[in-house]
């Protein structure tokens, strides 16, 4: 489906704040819409491909917008800290590592079907780069593993939280949650499966089918039920992911060689002594809340000896850096 002309005009001519607001509204409209279960994978893939034009415009004629991303887009981490401080009588957080906007419909549809009140739902920004550790640090944890077995201590922003971090099945996770006033749960799914499925093949199709099955299962909602017992709950993510298997290869040999040298087969890197000399650029050096980083710009990949992953995160494309943020109550 072609992107509306007025949205493309806003993206290329409006001030950064207005441009990012228009992009955010469009993403939520497109990716929160319900999906028929029978079309779970096909519709997710279609929506992803339909975003090509907008992503390409932002990384092409409007690439400078990325330098304003953190200033214009509310971050999931900041929203979590605000939520935590505003609900001292009962609050819980469920961070699903790598959950993207693609998976939003299952959460919204199932929450309503199962009688939950949706108090807030929308897009938030990830940290830059869109990786796990910068997000953990933004909440005051040294890394994700600091949440293991309530081992984070008190030196973080979720004061009084009991914490857990694991990749157990949902029902085993239920047993980790007690009657605490505040609980922060970081689960490794779907990121762990995203990396499992990042080899050659129809990876996004496979992941889309699995996310539908997982997020509509009684087991998952048993965990939600436990977390919302006496507590409000936010479900969100540290970052999204890119379906790089659908990206076009860089064909220019100089550009491809440059990207291999700087990024290898990744989407982010430490600041490089090399700078690309192309306009529009194919990567960007950004100073963000987590430091200075070199980031792949847009839906780009290149041939690499090990094979470029078909699912990945860390760069500057819309579905890598926007995540769902959903607050539920019983």
N, C-alpha and C positions, 0 to 999 in steps of 0.2 A: 504494500500500500504506500503510495507516494506521500512524503512529508508535506504538510500544508505549506503553501507559499508564505503565508503571514508568519509562521513560526521560523522559517528560514530567514525571513527579513529581520525579525527580532534578533535572531542569533548573530547575524552579520552586521547589524547597524545599531542595536540598542546598547545602552550602558551595560557593563558586566552584570550588575545586580539584576536588572530587568531580564537580560538574556538568560541567566541561570534560573531565574524564577520560571520563565517560560519553558525552559528545558525540563525542569523538575515537574511542572504540571503535566507536560506531555508524557513523560516517563510513567508517572503514576496512573494517568488515564489509560495508557496502553497496557501496562503490565499488571495492574490490579484487577482488570476485568476478568470475570469468571471464565473458566475453561471447562468444556464438557469432558468428563473422564475418558471417553472413547478417543478423544483427540489430544490427549495429554502431551505426547511427545511432538506430534506434528505441529500443534499450535505454538508450543514453546519455541520450536525451531523457526517457525514463520515469523513470530514476533521479533526474534533475535535478528533474522535477516532483514526485516523491514527497517531496522534501526541503522543499517549500513549508511544510508544517505546522510542522516543527521550526524552520526559519528564522523563521517568523512568531511562534512562541512566544518565541524568544530576543529578537526585536526588539520584542515586545509586553510580556508580563507579566514576562519575565526580562531586560529590556534592560540592567540594571546589570551583568550578567555581562561585557559588553564592556569595562568598565573594569578587569577582572581578566585579560583575555586574555593580555597579554604576560607577566604574572607566572606564569600557570598552564600555558601551552603552550610546549614547547621550540621554539625557532626554528630554521629550516633553516640560517641563517647560523652560529649557535652550533655546531650539529652538524657543519657543514662544517669549522669551525676545529678542533674536537676531533678529527675524523677525520684531518685533515691532520697534526696534531701527533702522532697515535698510529701513523702508518704512514710513518716516514721512509724506509724502504727502497724504497717504490714506491706512489705515490698519484696518482689522477686524479679530476677533478671534471668532470661534464658538466651545465651549467646550461641547461636548455631553457626559454627565456623564455616565461612564461605557461602552462606545463604545469600542468594541474589534476588533482585526484583522478580526474576522469572518465577520464583516459587511462591510469590505473594498470594495468588488466587486460592491456593489450597488452604492457606492459613485463614484467610478471611471467610471463605465459604464454610469451612468446617466449624470455625468459631461461632458463626451465626447459627448453623444447623444444630450445634450442640448447646445452644442457649447462653453463650457468653456475651457480655456487653463489650463492644469495641469502643473504648474511650478515646483512642487516638490511633491514627493509621496514616502513614505517609512515607516519603523518601527522606533519608538522611545521607550524609556523606561519610565515607571511610576516612581514615588517615591517609596521608600520602607519604610513601608509597602504600598501595592497598595491600598491606601485609599484616600478619598476625601480631608480631612483636610491637610495632608502633602503636597499634590499638591497645594492647595490654599496658604499655607504658603510659598512654594517655589517661588510663584509669588509675594509674599509680602503682601498677604491678610491674615487677621487673621483666616478666615474661608470662606466657600462658600457664606454664607449669607451676607458677607460684600459687595458683589456686588449688593445687592438689590437696585433698584431705584437710581442707581448712588451714593450710599452711602459710597463708599470706601475711599473717600478723595484722597489725593495725596501720601500717604505713601505706595506705592507699586511700582512694577517694570514696569508697563505698563503706563508710564507717559502720561498724557493727555487723558486717555481713559474715555469714557462714558461707564458705566457698567450696565448690567442687569443680573438677576438671577431668573429663574422661571420654572414652569412646565405647562405653557399655551399651547394651541394648536398652531400649526405653524402660522396660519393666524393672530391670536392675537399677536404673537411675531413680525410679520412684522410691526405692528403698533407701536412697541416700538423703532424701529430703524429709526433715522432721517438722516440728512445729515452730521453728525459729521465726522471729519477727522479720528478719531480712536474710534472703538467700540469693546468692549469685552462682549460677550454674553455667559453665562453659563446656559445650559438647563439640567433639571434633567432626561430627557429621554436618554438612555434606562434603567438607573440604577433603577429608580422607578419601572418600570415594571419587571425588573429582580428580585427584592425583592418580588413583588406581585406574581410572578410565581415560587418562590423558594420552594413551598411545594411539596408533592409527586405528581408524574405524569410526562408526557412527556414535561418537562419545556423547554428544549433547543429547541425542535421541535416548540413549541408554540411561543417562543421568536423569533426564526429564521423567522417564517412566518410574525410576526408583524414587525420586522425590515425591511424586504423586502418591505412590504406595505408602511411603514412610509418613508423610504429613497428613494423610487421611486415616491412618491406622488407629484402632482403639488403644494400642499400646502407647503411641505418642501422646494421645489426649489423656491417657491416665497420668502421664507425667505433668501435663498442663493442669489437670485437675488438682494434683497434689500441690503444685506450686501456687495455685490460686486459692488454696484453702486458707482463709484469713489474710490473704495478701493480694495486692494488685500485681500484675505480671507484665513485663515488657519482653517481647520476643524480637531480637534483632541480630545483627551480624557484625563481624569485624571488617569484612570486605566482600565484594562479589567476585565474579570471575569472567574471563573472556573465553568465548568459544573460538579459539584460534584456528581450529580446523576449518572454519568457514572464511578465514581471512585470505587475502591474496598475497602471494609471495612478492617481495621486493625484487624486481628484475634487473635494476641497474647494478652492475658489478661493484662499482665504488661504494654505493650505498649499502649493498648487502655485505660487503667486506667490512665496512665500518661497524655495522650492527653486530656482526659476529665477534669482532674484536672487543667491543665495549660490553655487549650484553650476553655473549655466547648464545644460549638458548633461553634466556630469561626475559623478563619484562622490566626489571629495574636493576640498577647497579650503583656502586659508589661513584662519586663524581669523577669523571674521566679527564685526563689531560688533553684528550682529543675532543674537538667540537665539530659537529657536522656543519658543513658550510652551505647547506641547502635551504632555500626559501620557497615554500613553507618548509619548516624543519621536519625531520623524521623522528627526532627525540628532543627532550627538553631537560635542561638542568634547572631544578627548582629548589629553592630553600623553603622548607616547610616546617611545621611544628616539631617534626622529628629529626630535622637536620637538612643537609643539602644532598640531593639525590639526582641521578640521571635516570630518566624514565622514557620508555618507548611511547611515542605519540600516536594514538589512533589504532586502527585495525590493520596492523602491519605484522608480517612475519617474514622469515627468510629461511632458505635451506640451510640445514646444519647437519653435521655428520651423524649425530645421535638422533636426528629427527626432531623437528620443532613440536613441542607438546600441543595437543589439540584442545586442551583445557588448561587455563593458567590465570594467574593474577599478578598484579604489581605495577601494571602500566597505566596509561591514561586513555581509557575508553570508558564509555558511560556505564556499562554493566559491571565493570570492575570497581568503580568508585562510588556508585550509589547502592544503598542497601535499604531493605524494608525496616520499618520501625512500627511495631504494633503493640498497643497497650490493651490488655484484657482485664476484665473483672468478672467474678461469678455473679 
